[in-house]
Amino acid sequence: MTHAALRIIEDEHRSIAAVLHGLLYLVRETEERGATPDFTLLHAILDYIVAFPQRLHHPKEDEYLFKLLQARDPQAADLIDQLEQEHARGDELIQELQQALLRYERNGAAEAASFAAVVRSYAEFHWAHMRKEEQLALPRAEKALTEADWEKMAAAFKENDDPLFGIKPKEELHQLFQRILNLAPPPIGIGPEKH
C-alpha cells in the first residue's frame, strides 16, 4: 500500500526537480544560445527554492520522517545523520546561489560562468540528496513505520496553512510557481518566447 505521506514527499521531490530543470535550462539558454538572462525569472525561481524545499519540505522531513524513522529503526541513524547534514548544507548552497545571482545581475556576463557553475553544483547536490532519500530512507520507512506514524506524517505534510500566523504557504507557493510559469518561456513555462 502506498501511503499518502510517501506520495506527498515524492510529489514534492518532482516539483523541486522540475524547478531545478527549469533553472538549468535557463542557464544553458544563456550559455549556448546567448539568451539575455531574465533576472526577474531567476529571482522567482530562487524564491521558490528558498520558500519550498528549504522552509517547508526539509523541516517536515527532519521533524517527522527522520525522527519517526530513527525511533522505529535505530540502524538508520547514520543515514539520517547524513540526510540532516545535507539539509544544512543545502541552506549554505542556497546562500551561495543567491549571492552568485546577485553578482551576476550586478556585474553581467563576467559572472555568467560562475553563476552557471553554482547552479549546476546546487542541482546535482539536491538531486543526489533526493535520490538518497527515495532509494534509502523511504524504503526503510516503509518497512519500519506504523500506520499511525504514516498518518501523523501525512497530516504534517498536508498541513500547509497556519491560521495562527495568517500564513498560507500552499497558496503562496502556488502563486509563486504560477509566476515562474508565466515568466518562463517555452518549453519550461508559458511566458513570452525569447529570441
C-alpha positions as CSV (number, residue, x, y, z in Angstrom):
1,M,0.0,0.0,0.0
2,T,1.3,3.4,-0.9
3,H,1.0,5.8,2.0
4,A,-0.3,9.4,1.4
5,A,2.8,10.9,3.1
6,L,5.0,8.9,0.8
7,R,3.2,10.2,-2.3
8,I,3.4,13.7,-1.0
9,I,7.1,13.5,-0.4
10,E,7.7,12.1,-3.8
11,D,5.4,14.6,-5.5
12,E,7.3,17.4,-3.7
13,H,10.5,16.0,-5.0
14,R,9.2,16.0,-8.5
15,S,8.2,19.7,-8.1
16,I,11.6,20.6,-6.8
17,A,13.2,18.7,-9.7
18,A,11.1,20.4,-12.2
19,V,12.1,23.8,-10.9
20,L,15.8,22.8,-10.9
21,H,15.5,21.6,-14.5
22,G,13.9,24.9,-15.5
23,L,16.8,26.8,-13.8
24,L,19.4,24.7,-15.6
25,Y,17.5,25.2,-18.9
26,L,17.7,28.9,-18.5
27,V,21.5,28.7,-17.7
28,R,22.0,26.6,-20.9
29,E,20.0,29.0,-23.0
30,T,22.3,31.9,-21.9
31,E,25.5,29.9,-22.3
32,E,24.7,28.1,-25.6
33,R,22.4,30.4,-27.4
34,G,23.4,33.8,-25.9
35,A,20.0,34.4,-24.5
36,T,19.7,37.5,-22.3
37,P,19.3,36.4,-18.7
38,D,15.9,37.1,-17.2
39,F,16.8,38.2,-13.7
40,T,13.2,38.6,-12.7
41,L,12.6,34.9,-13.5
42,L,15.9,33.8,-12.0
43,H,14.9,35.6,-8.7
44,A,11.5,34.0,-8.8
45,I,13.0,30.5,-9.1
46,L,15.4,31.1,-6.2
47,D,12.5,32.5,-4.2
48,Y,10.6,29.2,-4.8
49,I,13.7,27.1,-3.8
50,V,14.0,29.1,-0.6
51,A,10.3,29.0,0.2
52,F,9.5,25.5,-0.6
53,P,12.4,23.0,-0.2
54,Q,14.3,25.0,2.5
55,R,11.4,26.4,4.6
56,L,8.7,23.8,4.2
57,H,9.8,20.5,2.8
58,H,13.1,19.8,4.5
59,P,11.9,20.9,8.0
60,K,9.0,18.5,7.8
61,E,11.3,15.7,6.7
62,D,13.6,16.4,9.6
63,E,10.7,16.7,12.2
64,Y,8.6,13.8,11.0
65,L,10.2,11.4,8.5
66,F,13.7,11.3,10.1
67,K,12.5,11.4,13.8
68,L,10.0,8.7,13.2
69,L,12.4,6.5,11.3
70,Q,15.1,7.0,14.0
71,A,12.6,5.9,16.6
72,R,11.5,2.8,14.7
73,D,14.8,1.8,13.0
74,P,17.8,2.8,15.1
75,Q,20.1,1.2,12.5
76,A,19.1,4.1,10.2
77,A,21.0,6.6,12.5
78,D,24.0,7.1,10.2
79,L,21.7,7.6,7.1
80,I,19.5,10.1,9.0
81,D,22.6,12.0,10.2
82,Q,23.8,12.3,6.6
83,L,20.4,13.5,5.3
84,E,20.2,16.1,8.1
85,Q,23.7,17.3,7.3
86,E,22.7,17.6,3.7
87,H,19.7,19.7,4.6
88,A,22.1,22.0,6.5
89,R,24.5,22.0,3.5
90,G,21.5,22.8,1.2
91,D,20.9,26.0,3.3
92,E,24.5,27.0,2.7
93,L,24.3,26.3,-1.0
94,I,21.2,28.3,-1.4
95,Q,23.0,31.3,0.1
96,E,25.8,30.8,-2.4
97,L,23.3,30.6,-5.2
98,Q,21.6,33.8,-4.1
99,Q,25.0,35.6,-3.8
100,A,26.1,34.3,-7.2
101,L,22.8,35.6,-8.8
102,L,23.3,39.0,-7.2
103,R,26.9,39.2,-8.6
104,Y,25.7,38.1,-12.0
105,E,23.0,40.7,-12.0
106,R,25.4,43.4,-10.9
107,N,28.4,42.5,-13.0
108,G,26.8,41.0,-16.1
109,A,28.5,38.5,-18.4
110,A,31.7,38.4,-16.3
111,E,29.8,36.4,-13.7
112,A,27.8,34.2,-16.0
113,A,30.1,31.2,-15.9
114,S,30.4,31.4,-12.1
115,F,26.6,31.6,-11.7
116,A,26.2,28.6,-14.0
117,A,28.7,26.6,-12.0
118,V,26.9,27.3,-8.8
119,V,23.5,26.4,-10.3
120,R,24.9,23.1,-11.6
121,S,26.5,22.3,-8.3
122,Y,23.3,23.0,-6.3
123,A,21.2,21.0,-8.8
124,E,23.5,18.0,-8.7
125,F,23.7,18.2,-4.9
126,H,19.9,18.4,-4.5
127,W,19.2,15.6,-7.0
128,A,21.7,13.3,-5.2
129,H,20.1,14.2,-1.9
130,M,16.5,13.4,-3.1
131,R,17.8,10.1,-4.7
132,K,19.3,9.1,-1.3
133,E,16.0,9.8,0.4
134,E,14.0,7.9,-2.1
135,Q,16.3,5.0,-2.6
136,L,17.5,4.6,1.0
137,A,15.3,6.4,3.6
138,L,11.8,5.9,2.2
139,P,12.2,2.1,1.7
140,R,13.4,1.8,5.3
141,A,10.5,3.9,6.4
142,E,8.0,1.7,4.5
143,K,9.3,-1.3,6.4
144,A,9.7,0.3,9.8
145,L,6.9,2.9,10.3
146,T,3.5,2.1,11.7
147,E,0.2,3.2,10.2
148,A,-0.1,5.7,12.9
149,D,3.3,7.1,12.0
150,W,2.3,7.4,8.4
151,E,-0.9,9.2,9.3
152,K,0.9,11.6,11.6
153,M,3.4,12.3,8.8
154,A,0.7,12.8,6.2
155,A,-1.1,15.2,8.4
156,A,2.1,17.2,8.8
157,F,2.9,17.3,5.1
158,K,-0.7,18.2,4.2
159,E,-0.8,21.0,6.8
160,N,0.3,23.9,4.7
161,D,-1.7,26.8,6.2
162,D,-1.1,28.1,9.7
163,P,-4.1,30.2,10.8
164,L,-2.3,31.5,13.9
165,F,0.1,33.4,11.8
166,G,-2.1,34.1,8.7
167,I,0.4,32.1,6.6
168,K,-0.9,30.2,3.6
169,P,2.2,28.5,2.2
170,K,0.3,26.3,-0.1
171,E,-1.5,29.3,-1.7
172,E,1.6,31.4,-1.7
173,L,3.8,28.7,-3.3
174,H,1.1,28.1,-5.9
175,Q,1.2,31.8,-6.8
176,L,5.0,31.7,-6.9
177,F,5.0,28.6,-9.1
178,Q,2.4,30.3,-11.4
179,R,4.6,33.4,-11.6
180,I,7.5,31.2,-12.7
181,L,5.4,29.5,-15.3
182,N,4.1,32.9,-16.6
183,L,7.6,34.4,-16.7
184,A,9.4,31.4,-18.2
185,P,9.5,31.0,-22.0
186,P,8.5,27.6,-23.5
187,P,9.4,24.8,-23.0
188,I,9.6,25.4,-19.3
189,G,6.7,27.9,-19.0
190,I,4.1,29.8,-20.8
191,G,5.7,33.2,-20.9
192,P,6.8,35.1,-24.0
193,E,9.3,33.4,-26.3
194,K,12.8,34.8,-26.0
195,H,14.6,35.5,-29.3
